[in-house]
Amino acid sequence: MSDTSAATPLLQTPLHALHLELGARMVPFAGYAMPVQYPAGIIAEHRQCRESAALFDVSHMGQVRLVGEDAAAALESLVPQDIAGLGLLKQRYAFFTHDAGGLRDDLMVTRREGDLFLVVNAGCKDADIAHLQACIGTRCQVIPEPDRALLALQGPKAAEALSRLDAGVAALTFMTGGHFRLAGADCFVTRSGYTGEDGYEISVPAALAVELARALLAQPEVAPAGLGARDTLRLEAGLCLYGHDIDTATTPVEAGLVWAIQKLRRPGGERAGGYPGAELIGAQLTGGAPRRRVGLVGLERLPVREGAPLLDAEGRRVGQVTSGTVGPTVGQPIAMGYVEATLAAVGTALFAEVRGKRVPMRVAAMPFAPHRYFRG
């Protein structure tokens, strides 16, 4: 899970001392010292999230407000999503594109009274903020919020646990948000997450984050979880990790993210185009892409990791694995990767090359573990 040089001074989230107190093993990630696991271990933390509730520190993520009457239209000039039509306290998955059609970053957008609330990836947040300020800073205020922490409470018992702090959170449905007072802190809460389970992401003032985390960990359903479990959970859920499954060289169509582009932003739609790379992305939306992101299951017990070449039956290289693990819930090796579009159909037989050995794999539907979001 490390993607930062150990020689670089690491930033710390407001929960750093609490992680150490809880016995976390810390690793460098996106410029921060982050907990990869606690003493219970990754598999136990994964199962905690699938069966009960797990608390993740995601304070390394970037939180940004866009303020101004033109904010929605301004943001639409940078993303291929319908932002103007986003309802009050509704949330939407979006992504920044560049002129060649690739993905700068993916993000979450929520419309609130008086602003748009953005959550961007930790490794991209400085570049994202600079991009926003350079491109739309004259059309709306771009206000980073480094003084806020972000906690993710995920799992089928997350609502039960969080409702003890404020019963109102139970009324939220998937991809909606609201303002709540939790453990004495004024928080903005969305019912969303990165695990495939029901759950919440909680924006809290950094100075009050430890108190809130302790209040959550005091609930009988809740235990801490680190980056290791977060990765196995999101992979079972078929969710992309920026910098691995999607990046600047990947288009949304190749990545299988067409569902996130609303019809009115597609070719022929009411507000089609008008964002970076719209011509290329529009052409792929109409005519298809030469490669596609697919799910893969291993037919042997050998795990297949990121970077493994993918071969067809004749041994020709046809793609590459971008994420892989042995799924604790599904009980078999799973992976995501890119293959030539002609080989992307579910059931297609492929091989991954692992240390010179050809490991049989099969293209599979995603998610590997069913999503269990609360839609009301």
C-alpha positions as CSV (number, residue, x, y, z in Angstrom):
1,M,0.0,0.0,0.0
2,S,3.0,2.3,0.1
3,D,3.2,4.9,-2.7
4,T,5.5,7.5,-1.1
5,S,9.3,7.5,-0.7
6,A,10.3,6.8,2.9
7,A,12.8,9.7,2.5
8,T,9.9,12.2,2.2
9,P,8.8,13.7,5.5
10,L,5.3,12.3,6.1
11,L,2.2,14.3,7.0
12,Q,0.0,13.1,9.8
13,T,-3.8,13.0,10.1
14,P,-5.4,14.4,13.3
15,L,-5.9,10.7,14.4
16,H,-2.2,9.8,14.2
17,A,-1.7,9.4,17.9
18,L,-4.9,7.4,18.3
19,H,-3.7,5.0,15.6
20,L,-0.5,4.4,17.5
21,E,-2.4,4.0,20.7
22,L,-4.6,1.3,19.0
23,G,-1.4,-0.6,17.9
24,A,-1.6,0.3,14.2
25,R,1.2,-0.6,11.8
26,M,1.8,2.7,9.9
27,V,3.0,3.0,6.3
28,P,3.6,5.8,3.9
29,F,0.6,6.5,1.6
30,A,0.0,9.6,-0.5
31,G,2.5,11.6,1.5
32,Y,0.9,10.6,4.9
33,A,1.7,8.1,7.6
34,M,-1.4,5.9,7.5
35,P,-2.5,2.8,9.3
36,V,-2.3,-0.3,7.0
37,Q,-3.7,-2.6,9.7
38,Y,-4.3,-3.0,13.5
39,P,-3.4,-6.0,15.7
40,A,-6.5,-7.9,14.6
41,G,-5.1,-8.1,11.0
42,I,-6.4,-7.3,7.6
43,I,-8.7,-10.3,7.2
44,A,-10.4,-9.7,10.6
45,E,-10.8,-6.0,9.7
46,H,-12.3,-6.9,6.3
47,R,-14.8,-9.3,8.0
48,Q,-15.6,-6.7,10.6
49,C,-16.7,-4.3,7.8
50,R,-18.7,-7.0,6.0
51,E,-20.4,-8.3,9.2
52,S,-20.7,-5.3,11.6
53,A,-19.0,-1.9,11.3
54,A,-15.5,-0.7,10.7
55,L,-14.0,2.8,11.2
56,F,-11.5,4.1,8.7
57,D,-9.5,7.3,8.9
58,V,-9.6,8.9,5.5
59,S,-8.5,12.4,6.6
60,H,-5.7,12.3,4.0
61,M,-8.3,13.0,1.4
62,G,-8.9,16.5,0.1
63,Q,-12.0,18.4,1.1
64,V,-12.9,21.5,-1.0
65,R,-15.8,23.9,-1.2
66,L,-16.9,25.7,-4.4
67,V,-18.9,28.8,-3.6
68,G,-20.8,31.1,-5.9
69,E,-23.9,31.2,-8.2
70,D,-21.8,29.9,-11.1
71,A,-20.1,27.1,-9.2
72,A,-22.1,24.2,-10.8
73,A,-21.7,25.4,-14.4
74,A,-18.1,26.1,-13.7
75,L,-17.5,22.6,-12.4
76,E,-19.3,21.2,-15.4
77,S,-16.6,22.7,-17.6
78,L,-14.1,20.3,-15.9
79,V,-16.1,17.1,-15.5
80,P,-18.5,15.2,-17.8
81,Q,-21.2,14.9,-15.1
82,D,-24.5,16.7,-14.6
83,I,-23.7,19.0,-11.7
84,A,-26.3,21.7,-12.5
85,G,-29.1,19.2,-12.1
86,L,-27.8,17.8,-8.8
87,G,-30.4,18.2,-6.1
88,L,-29.9,19.7,-2.7
89,L,-28.0,17.4,-0.4
90,K,-27.6,14.9,-3.2
91,Q,-24.1,13.4,-3.9
92,R,-22.6,12.3,-7.3
93,Y,-19.5,10.5,-8.4
94,A,-17.5,12.5,-10.9
95,F,-14.1,12.7,-12.5
96,F,-11.8,15.4,-13.8
97,T,-10.7,14.8,-17.4
98,H,-7.8,16.3,-19.5
99,D,-7.6,17.3,-23.1
100,A,-6.6,13.8,-24.3
101,G,-9.6,12.2,-22.6
102,G,-7.7,10.7,-19.6
103,L,-8.7,10.9,-16.0
104,R,-7.0,13.5,-13.8
105,D,-8.8,12.2,-10.7
106,D,-12.1,10.9,-9.5
107,L,-14.1,12.7,-6.8
108,M,-17.4,13.0,-4.9
109,V,-19.5,16.1,-5.3
110,T,-22.4,17.0,-3.0
111,R,-24.7,20.1,-3.4
112,R,-25.3,21.9,-0.1
113,E,-27.0,25.1,0.7
114,G,-24.5,27.7,-0.5
115,D,-21.7,25.5,-1.9
116,L,-20.6,22.4,-3.7
117,F,-18.7,20.1,-1.4
118,L,-15.9,18.0,-3.1
119,V,-13.9,15.1,-1.8
120,V,-10.8,14.4,-3.9
121,N,-8.0,11.8,-3.6
122,A,-5.1,12.4,-1.3
123,G,-2.4,11.9,-3.9
124,C,-4.1,14.3,-6.3
125,K,-5.5,17.0,-4.0
126,D,-2.8,19.6,-4.4
127,A,-3.0,19.3,-8.2
128,D,-6.8,19.2,-8.1
129,I,-7.0,22.4,-6.1
130,A,-4.5,24.1,-8.4
131,H,-6.5,22.9,-11.4
132,L,-9.8,24.2,-10.0
133,Q,-8.2,27.6,-9.1
134,A,-6.6,28.0,-12.5
135,C,-9.6,26.9,-14.6
136,I,-12.6,28.2,-12.6
137,G,-11.2,30.4,-9.8
138,T,-12.5,33.5,-11.5
139,R,-16.1,32.0,-11.7
140,C,-16.4,30.8,-8.1
141,Q,-14.5,30.6,-4.9
142,V,-12.3,27.5,-4.5
143,I,-11.9,27.0,-0.8
144,P,-9.7,24.1,0.5
145,E,-10.6,22.8,3.9
146,P,-7.4,21.4,5.5
147,D,-8.8,22.0,8.9
148,R,-11.4,19.2,8.6
149,A,-10.8,15.5,9.0
150,L,-12.8,12.7,7.3
151,L,-13.9,9.4,8.9
152,A,-15.6,6.5,7.1
153,L,-17.9,4.3,9.2
154,Q,-18.8,1.3,7.0
155,G,-20.7,-1.9,7.4
156,P,-24.2,-3.3,7.8
157,K,-24.4,-2.1,11.5
158,A,-22.9,1.4,10.7
159,A,-26.4,3.0,10.8
160,E,-27.2,1.4,14.2
161,A,-23.9,2.6,15.7
162,L,-24.0,6.2,14.3
163,S,-27.7,6.6,15.2
164,R,-26.8,6.5,18.9
165,L,-24.9,9.8,18.4
166,D,-27.6,11.4,16.3
167,A,-30.8,9.4,15.3
168,G,-31.3,11.6,12.3
169,V,-28.5,9.9,10.3
170,A,-30.8,6.8,9.8
171,A,-33.0,8.8,7.5
172,L,-30.2,9.4,4.9
173,T,-30.2,7.1,1.9
174,F,-27.3,6.2,-0.4
175,M,-25.6,9.2,-2.0
176,T,-27.4,11.8,0.2
177,G,-26.0,14.0,2.9
178,G,-26.9,16.2,5.8
179,H,-25.6,18.3,8.8
180,F,-25.5,16.5,12.1
181,R,-24.1,17.1,15.6
182,L,-22.0,14.1,16.6
183,A,-20.1,13.8,19.9
184,G,-20.3,17.6,20.3
185,A,-19.0,18.3,16.7
186,D,-20.9,19.9,13.9
187,C,-20.4,17.4,11.1
188,F,-21.4,17.0,7.5
189,V,-22.3,13.3,6.8
190,T,-23.0,11.5,3.6
191,R,-24.3,8.0,3.3
192,S,-21.6,6.7,1.0
193,G,-18.3,4.9,1.0
194,Y,-15.7,2.8,-0.7
195,T,-16.4,-0.7,0.6
196,G,-19.6,-1.8,-1.2
197,E,-21.3,-1.8,2.2
198,D,-23.8,0.6,3.7
199,G,-22.1,3.3,5.6
200,Y,-21.2,6.9,6.1
201,E,-18.4,9.4,5.4
202,I,-18.2,12.1,8.1
203,S,-16.5,15.5,7.6
204,V,-15.6,16.7,11.1
205,P,-13.5,19.7,12.4
206,A,-9.9,18.3,12.8
207,A,-9.7,19.5,16.4
208,L,-12.7,17.3,17.3
209,A,-11.9,14.3,15.2
210,V,-10.3,12.2,18.0
211,E,-13.2,12.7,20.3
212,L,-15.6,11.6,17.5
213,A,-13.5,8.6,16.7
214,R,-13.4,7.5,20.3
215,A,-17.2,7.9,20.6
216,L,-17.6,5.7,17.5
217,L,-15.1,3.1,18.7
218,A,-16.9,2.9,22.0
219,Q,-20.0,1.5,20.1
220,P,-20.1,-2.3,20.4
221,E,-20.5,-2.8,16.7
222,V,-17.4,-0.8,15.7
223,A,-13.7,-1.6,15.4
224,P,-10.9,0.2,13.6
225,A,-9.7,-0.8,10.1
226,G,-6.8,0.3,8.0
227,L,-5.7,0.7,4.4
228,G,-5.2,-3.1,3.9
229,A,-8.8,-3.9,4.5
230,R,-10.0,-0.9,2.6
231,D,-8.2,-2.2,-0.4
232,T,-9.6,-5.7,-0.3
233,L,-13.1,-4.4,0.4
234,R,-13.1,-1.9,-2.5
235,L,-11.6,-4.6,-4.9
236,E,-14.4,-7.1,-4.0
237,A,-16.8,-4.2,-4.6
238,G,-15.3,-3.6,-8.1
239,L,-14.3,0.0,-7.3
240,C,-11.4,1.7,-9.0
241,L,-8.3,3.0,-7.1
242,Y,-6.9,6.1,-8.7
243,G,-3.3,5.7,-9.8
244,H,-3.9,1.9,-10.2
245,D,-7.1,1.0,-12.0
246,I,-7.6,4.5,-13.5
247,D,-5.1,7.3,-14.3
248,T,-4.2,10.0,-16.8
249,A,-3.7,7.4,-19.5
250,T,-7.2,5.9,-19.0
251,T,-10.4,7.2,-20.5
252,P,-13.8,6.8,-18.7
253,V,-15.1,4.5,-21.4
254,E,-12.1,2.2,-21.2
255,A,-12.5,2.2,-17.4
256,G,-16.2,1.1,-17.6
257,L,-17.3,4.4,-16.0
258,V,-19.9,5.3,-18.7
259,W,-22.6,4.9,-16.1
260,A,-21.3,8.0,-14.3
261,I,-21.8,10.2,-17.4
262,Q,-25.4,11.3,-17.5
263,K,-27.2,11.2,-20.8
264,L,-27.5,15.0,-21.1
265,R,-23.7,15.3,-21.1
266,R,-23.2,12.6,-23.8
267,P,-23.2,13.2,-27.5
268,G,-26.7,14.5,-28.5
269,G,-27.5,15.5,-25.0
270,E,-28.8,18.8,-23.8
271,R,-25.4,19.9,-22.4
272,A,-23.1,17.5,-24.3
273,G,-19.4,18.2,-24.3
274,G,-17.8,21.4,-23.0
275,Y,-15.3,19.6,-20.8
276,P,-11.7,18.6,-21.4
277,G,-11.3,15.6,-23.8
278,A,-15.0,15.7,-24.7
279,E,-14.4,15.0,-28.4
280,L,-12.4,11.8,-27.8
281,I,-14.6,10.6,-24.9
282,G,-17.7,11.4,-27.0
283,A,-16.3,9.3,-29.9
284,Q,-15.6,6.4,-27.6
285,L,-19.1,6.7,-26.1
286,T,-20.5,6.3,-29.6
287,G,-18.1,3.9,-31.1
288,G,-16.4,2.1,-28.2
289,A,-12.9,2.0,-26.8
290,P,-10.1,-0.3,-27.9
291,R,-9.6,-1.8,-24.4
292,R,-11.8,-2.3,-21.4
293,R,-11.4,-2.7,-17.6
294,V,-12.6,-6.1,-16.6
295,G,-13.0,-8.2,-13.5
296,L,-11.0,-11.4,-13.3
297,V,-11.2,-14.5,-11.1
298,G,-8.3,-16.9,-10.7
299,L,-8.9,-20.5,-11.3
300,E,-6.0,-21.5,-9.0
301,R,-5.2,-20.4,-5.5
302,L,-2.2,-18.3,-6.5
303,P,-2.9,-14.5,-6.0
304,V,-2.3,-12.3,-9.1
305,R,-1.0,-8.9,-8.3
306,E,-0.9,-5.5,-10.0
307,G,1.4,-5.4,-13.0
308,A,1.0,-9.0,-14.1
309,P,0.7,-9.4,-17.9
310,L,-2.5,-10.9,-19.3
311,L,-2.2,-13.4,-22.1
312,D,-4.6,-15.0,-24.5
313,A,-4.7,-18.8,-25.2
314,E,-1.9,-18.4,-27.8
315,G,0.3,-16.6,-25.3
316,R,-0.1,-13.2,-26.9
317,R,0.0,-10.3,-24.4
318,V,-3.5,-8.7,-24.5
319,G,-3.5,-6.6,-21.3
320,Q,-2.4,-6.1,-17.7
321,V,-3.7,-6.6,-14.2
322,T,-4.1,-3.3,-12.3
323,S,-5.3,-4.6,-8.9
324,G,-5.4,-8.1,-7.4
325,T,-5.9,-10.0,-4.1
326,V,-7.4,-13.0,-2.6
327,G,-10.9,-11.8,-1.7
328,P,-11.6,-12.7,2.0
329,T,-15.4,-12.7,1.4
330,V,-15.4,-14.4,-2.0
331,G,-12.7,-16.9,-1.0
332,Q,-10.8,-16.8,-4.3
333,P,-8.2,-14.8,-6.2
334,I,-9.8,-11.7,-7.8
335,A,-8.4,-9.0,-9.9
336,M,-9.1,-6.1,-12.2
337,G,-7.2,-5.2,-15.3
338,Y,-7.4,-4.0,-18.9
339,V,-7.7,-6.2,-21.9
340,E,-8.4,-5.7,-25.6
341,A,-12.1,-5.0,-26.1
342,T,-12.7,-8.1,-28.1
343,L,-11.7,-10.2,-25.0
344,A,-13.7,-8.3,-22.4
345,A,-16.8,-10.5,-22.5
346,V,-17.7,-12.3,-19.2
347,G,-16.4,-15.9,-19.3
348,T,-13.4,-15.2,-21.6
349,A,-10.5,-17.4,-20.7
350,L,-7.2,-15.7,-20.1
351,F,-3.9,-16.3,-18.4
352,A,-1.9,-14.1,-16.0
353,E,1.9,-14.4,-16.0
354,V,3.1,-14.6,-12.4
355,R,6.9,-15.2,-12.0
356,G,7.1,-17.0,-15.3
357,K,4.1,-19.2,-14.6
358,R,0.8,-18.9,-16.5
359,V,-2.1,-18.7,-14.1
360,P,-5.6,-19.4,-15.7
361,M,-8.1,-16.7,-15.2
362,R,-11.6,-15.9,-16.4
363,V,-13.3,-12.6,-17.1
364,A,-16.0,-12.2,-14.5
365,A,-18.8,-9.8,-13.7
366,M,-18.3,-7.1,-11.1
367,P,-18.8,-6.5,-8.2
368,F,-17.3,-9.7,-6.9
369,A,-19.2,-9.3,-3.7
370,P,-22.7,-7.7,-3.9
371,H,-23.2,-4.1,-3.1
372,R,-25.4,-3.5,0.0
373,Y,-26.0,0.2,-0.2
374,F,-29.1,1.6,1.7
375,R,-31.4,3.1,-0.9
376,G,-34.4,3.4,1.4
